[in-house]
Amino acid sequence: MNHQLRLLAGRWPFLMPALAAVVLALTWGRSLSAGMVALVSCCLAGAVLSAVHHAEVIAHRVGEPFGSLVLAVAVTIIEVALIVTLMADGGEKSSSLARDTVFAAVMITCNGIVGLSLLVGALRRRVAVFNAEGTGAAFGTVATLAGLSLVLPTFTTSTPGPQFSSAQLVFAAIAALILYGLFVATQTVRHRDYFLPVTAEGVVIDADDHADPPSSKVALTSLGLLAVALLSVVGLAKGVSPTIESGVAAAGLPASVVGVVIAMLVLLPETIAAVRAARRDRVQTSLNLGLGSAMASIGLTIPAVAMASIWLEGPLMLGLGATHMVLLALTVVVGTLTVIPGRATPLQGGVHLSLLAAYIVLAVSP
């Protein structure tokens, strides 16, 4: 019996995508009862964890920093699909959903994942060590993308409200794609060594020390299951989204909390992966995951919603309010001071986590 349980536990990442796909087929387009919402939510969580597992398998096969890129893009695909799906069903009331979700992702990654990774790494080795060149390049790109996509719309005057005109939106989408493409080229080709883990003495670690890479067959199997899991996540999330929105409304919380819930849902498994990497003294890998997700969230979401806005009804609100701009400015300043030395103590991790806590409190109680 125990052997069978262990065997089943080892196979769950392979069984979960199929189970989630079956549940999706049985519940698609139907009104869900409370019991079915609970079942779908469990399958949704399992599909997300399974997707990240298979992304990690592929990441282990291709190595760093390609592995962090695979995981970041996989998670962002989930996020983009959820945003576009909910916006298609929500009409004008979801006009700010993309902004709220992207900003939530930026705060969670740049303060939550980065803060936790630095805290865990510093508590383990007294000082968390990482590559300042690569991390600085990633953080600078995130800050630029956030400023162009989330801050500028508040101050433009071509259209009323915190939104871009059509020409401005096209520019923002193209700029986001170009900057993200340049970063990927820098990370994976021209300056790959800037994004590899380093020892306490600053020596680059260009090899994985904990397991042999999976075979090509295993990696291709994980690639197929990753696609199934991603499709299942999008479909199941669409099924439970009315419950999330009604729950937020019933609790008397601002509509922007829906964006926070979506971001936390898709980034939780990646947070776990980053913490696990930090515990193995791979703080640079953790930072690649966090900042790469923030960058992919903006660099892929903004172009996607820009294209979707062609057929979606209602305005597309992208500009942040004053409170969120202050939090973003603090994040940029604190992040810059954290990155420059190339090493961090538990204090820096705590500062980033305090900014995330402030964001969550103000999201619930503006």
C-alpha positions in Angstrom: 0.0 0.0 0.0 2.8 2.4 1.0 4.7 1.5 -2.2 1.6 2.3 -4.3 1.1 5.6 -2.6 4.7 6.5 -3.2 4.4 5.5 -6.9 1.2 7.6 -7.2 2.9 10.5 -5.6 5.7 10.3 -8.1 3.4 10.2 -11.0 1.1 13.1 -10.0 2.7 15.7 -12.3 2.0 13.4 -15.2 -1.6 12.5 -14.2 -2.7 16.0 -13.1 -2.7 17.6 -16.6 -4.9 14.8 -17.9 -7.3 15.0 -14.9 -7.5 18.8 -15.2 -8.3 18.5 -19.0 -11.1 16.0 -18.2 -12.6 18.3 -15.6 -12.4 21.2 -18.0 -14.2 19.2 -20.7 -17.0 18.2 -18.2 -17.5 21.7 -16.8 -16.9 24.0 -19.8 -19.7 26.5 -20.3 -21.7 25.3 -17.3 -22.9 27.1 -14.2 -20.9 25.6 -11.2 -22.2 24.8 -7.8 -20.2 25.5 -4.7 -19.0 21.9 -4.6 -18.0 22.0 -8.2 -16.1 25.3 -7.7 -14.1 23.6 -4.9 -13.3 20.6 -7.2 -12.3 22.9 -10.1 -10.2 25.0 -7.8 -8.3 22.0 -6.6 -7.7 20.8 -10.2 -6.7 24.4 -11.1 -4.1 24.5 -8.3 -2.8 21.0 -9.3 -2.5 22.0 -12.9 -0.5 25.1 -12.0 1.9 23.1 -9.9 2.1 20.4 -12.6 2.8 23.1 -15.2 5.7 24.5 -13.1 7.0 21.0 -12.5 7.2 20.3 -16.2 8.7 23.7 -16.8 11.4 22.9 -14.3 12.1 19.6 -16.0 12.6 21.4 -19.3 14.6 24.1 -17.5 16.9 21.4 -16.1 17.4 20.0 -19.5 18.3 23.3 -21.2 20.3 24.7 -18.2 20.6 28.2 -16.8 19.7 30.9 -17.6 17.4 29.3 -20.2 15.6 27.4 -17.4 14.5 30.6 -15.7 13.4 32.0 -19.0 11.2 28.9 -19.7 9.5 29.0 -16.3 8.9 32.8 -16.5 7.4 32.6 -20.0 5.2 29.6 -19.0 3.8 31.5 -16.0 3.3 34.6 -18.0 1.4 32.7 -20.7 -1.0 31.6 -17.9 -1.3 35.2 -16.7 -1.9 36.7 -20.1 -4.5 34.1 -21.0 -6.4 34.7 -17.7 -6.4 38.4 -18.2 -7.6 38.3 -21.7 -10.3 35.7 -20.8 -11.6 37.7 -17.9 -11.5 41.0 -19.9 -13.5 39.3 -22.7 -16.3 38.4 -20.2 -16.2 41.5 -18.0 -16.9 44.4 -20.3 -16.2 47.9 -19.0 -15.9 46.7 -15.4 -12.7 44.9 -16.3 -11.1 47.8 -18.1 -8.4 48.1 -15.4 -7.8 44.3 -14.9 -4.7 44.2 -17.1 -3.1 47.1 -15.2 -4.1 45.7 -11.8 -2.7 42.3 -12.6 0.5 43.4 -14.2 1.2 45.8 -11.3 0.4 43.1 -8.8 2.9 40.8 -10.6 5.6 43.5 -10.6 5.1 44.1 -6.8 5.0 40.3 -6.0 8.0 39.5 -8.1 10.3 42.5 -7.4 9.4 42.6 -3.7 7.9 39.3 -2.7 10.1 36.8 -4.7 13.2 38.9 -4.6 12.7 39.7 -0.9 12.1 36.0 0.1 15.0 34.8 -2.0 17.4 37.4 -0.5 16.1 36.6 3.0 16.5 32.8 2.6 19.9 33.1 1.0 21.2 35.5 3.5 19.9 33.5 6.5 21.6 30.4 5.1 25.0 32.0 4.3 24.9 35.3 6.3 25.1 37.1 3.0 23.2 36.4 -0.2 25.6 36.7 -3.2 24.5 37.3 -6.8 25.8 38.9 -10.0 25.2 42.6 -10.0 25.7 43.0 -13.7 23.0 40.6 -14.8 20.6 41.5 -12.0 21.0 45.2 -12.6 20.3 44.8 -16.3 17.1 42.8 -15.5 15.9 45.3 -12.9 16.6 48.3 -15.1 14.6 46.7 -17.9 11.7 46.0 -15.5 11.8 49.6 -14.2 11.8 51.0 -17.8 8.9 48.7 -18.9 6.8 49.6 -15.8 7.4 53.3 -16.4 6.5 53.2 -20.1 3.5 51.0 -19.7 2.0 51.8 -16.2 3.1 55.4 -15.3 3.1 57.3 -18.6 -0.7 56.7 -19.3 -1.6 58.6 -16.2 0.1 61.8 -17.6 -0.8 61.6 -21.3 -3.4 64.1 -22.6 -4.5 62.7 -26.0 -7.3 60.7 -24.4 -9.2 61.3 -21.1 -8.4 59.1 -18.2 -5.3 57.0 -17.4 -5.2 55.4 -20.8 -3.1 55.6 -24.0 -4.4 56.7 -27.4 -4.3 54.0 -30.1 -0.9 55.3 -31.4 0.6 55.5 -27.9 -0.7 51.9 -27.1 0.9 50.6 -30.3 4.2 52.3 -29.3 4.1 50.9 -25.8 3.4 47.4 -27.1 6.2 47.5 -29.6 8.6 49.0 -27.1 7.7 46.3 -24.6 8.4 43.5 -27.1 11.7 45.0 -28.3 13.0 45.5 -24.8 12.0 42.0 -23.7 13.6 40.6 -26.9 16.8 42.5 -26.3 16.9 41.3 -22.7 16.4 37.6 -23.7 19.2 38.0 -26.3 21.5 39.5 -23.6 20.5 36.8 -21.0 20.9 33.8 -23.3 23.5 34.7 -25.9 25.8 37.7 -25.5 26.2 37.9 -21.7 24.9 34.6 -20.5 27.6 34.4 -17.7 26.0 37.5 -16.1 23.0 35.5 -15.2 24.6 32.4 -13.8 24.9 31.7 -10.0 28.0 32.7 -8.3 29.9 31.5 -5.2 30.6 33.7 -2.1 34.0 34.4 -3.7 32.3 35.6 -6.9 33.2 32.6 -9.0 30.6 31.8 -11.7 28.9 28.4 -11.4 28.3 27.1 -14.9 27.2 23.5 -14.0 24.3 22.0 -12.1 25.4 20.0 -9.1 22.3 18.2 -7.9 21.2 15.8 -10.7 21.9 14.7 -14.2 19.8 16.5 -16.9 16.7 14.5 -18.1 16.8 12.8 -21.4 15.4 14.5 -24.6 12.4 12.1 -24.4 11.6 13.1 -20.9 12.0 16.8 -21.7 9.7 16.5 -24.8 7.1 14.6 -22.7 7.2 17.4 -20.2 6.8 19.9 -23.0 3.6 18.3 -24.2 2.2 18.0 -20.6 3.2 21.6 -20.0 1.0 22.6 -22.9 -1.9 20.5 -21.7 -1.6 21.9 -18.2 -1.4 25.5 -19.4 -4.6 25.1 -21.5 -6.3 23.5 -18.6 -5.3 26.3 -16.2 -6.8 28.9 -18.6 -10.0 27.0 -19.0 -10.5 26.2 -15.4 -9.7 29.7 -14.3 -12.3 31.0 -16.6 -14.8 28.7 -14.9 -14.1 29.9 -11.4 -13.5 33.6 -12.3 -17.2 34.5 -11.6 -16.8 33.1 -8.1 -13.6 35.1 -7.5 -15.2 38.3 -8.7 -18.4 37.7 -6.7 -16.4 36.8 -3.6 -14.4 40.0 -3.8 -17.5 42.0 -4.3 -19.3 40.3 -1.4 -16.4 41.0 0.9 -16.7 44.7 0.0 -13.2 44.8 -1.4 -12.1 47.0 -4.3 -12.3 45.4 -7.8 -8.5 45.7 -8.1 -8.2 42.8 -5.6 -9.2 40.5 -8.4 -6.0 41.4 -10.2 -4.0 40.7 -7.0 -5.7 37.2 -6.7 -4.8 36.3 -10.3 -1.2 37.4 -9.9 -0.8 35.5 -6.6 -2.4 32.4 -8.2 0.0 32.2 -11.1 3.1 33.3 -9.2 2.8 31.1 -6.1 4.5 28.1 -7.7 7.3 30.2 -9.1 7.8 31.7 -5.7 8.2 28.2 -4.3 10.8 27.4 -7.0 12.7 30.6 -6.3 12.9 29.9 -2.6 14.1 26.4 -3.3 16.8 27.7 -5.5 17.9 30.2 -2.8 18.1 27.4 -0.3 20.6 25.7 -2.6 22.7 28.8 -2.7 21.5 29.7 -6.2 20.3 33.2 -5.3 21.0 34.4 -8.9 18.6 31.7 -10.2 16.0 33.0 -7.8 16.5 36.6 -9.0 16.3 35.4 -12.6 13.0 33.8 -11.9 11.5 36.9 -10.1 12.8 39.7 -12.3 12.3 37.6 -15.5 8.6 37.0 -14.5 8.1 40.7 -13.9 9.7 41.6 -17.2 7.7 38.9 -19.1 4.5 40.0 -17.4 4.8 43.5 -18.8 6.6 42.7 -22.0 4.1 40.0 -23.1 0.9 41.2 -21.3 0.8 44.7 -22.7 1.2 43.7 -26.3 -1.4 40.9 -25.8 -4.0 43.2 -24.3 -3.2 45.8 -26.9 -4.1 43.3 -29.6 -7.1 42.1 -27.7 -8.4 45.7 -27.3 -9.2 45.6 -31.0 -12.3 43.4 -30.3 -12.8 44.0 -26.5 -15.4 46.5 -25.5 -14.7 49.4 -23.2 -11.6 51.4 -22.5 -8.2 50.0 -21.5 -7.0 51.7 -18.3 -3.3 51.3 -17.9 -2.2 54.3 -15.8 -1.4 53.9 -12.1 -2.9 56.0 -9.4 -0.7 58.2 -7.1 -0.5 55.6 -4.3 0.7 52.8 -6.6 3.2 55.2 -8.3 4.7 55.9 -4.9 5.0 52.2 -4.2 6.6 51.6 -7.6 9.1 54.5 -7.1 10.1 53.0 -3.7 10.5 49.6 -5.3 12.8 51.1 -8.0 14.9 53.0 -5.5 15.2 50.2 -3.0 15.8 47.6 -5.7 18.6 49.7 -7.2 20.3 50.0 -3.8 19.9 46.3 -3.3 21.4 45.3 -6.7 24.4 47.6 -6.8 26.6 45.8 -4.2 26.0 42.3 -5.6 25.3 40.9 -2.1 22.6 41.4 0.5 21.9 40.8 4.1 18.5 39.8 5.7 17.8 43.5 6.1 17.4 44.0 2.3 15.1 41.0 2.1 13.0 42.4 4.9 12.8 45.8 3.3 11.4 44.3 0.0 8.9 42.2 1.9 7.7 45.3 3.8 7.0 47.0 0.5 4.9 44.0 -0.6 3.0 44.0 2.6 2.3 47.7 2.2 1.0 47.0 -1.3 -1.4 44.3 -0.1 -2.7 46.3 2.7 -3.4 49.3 0.5 -5.0 47.0 -2.2 -7.5 45.7 0.4 -7.9 49.1 2.1 -7.0 51.9 -0.3 
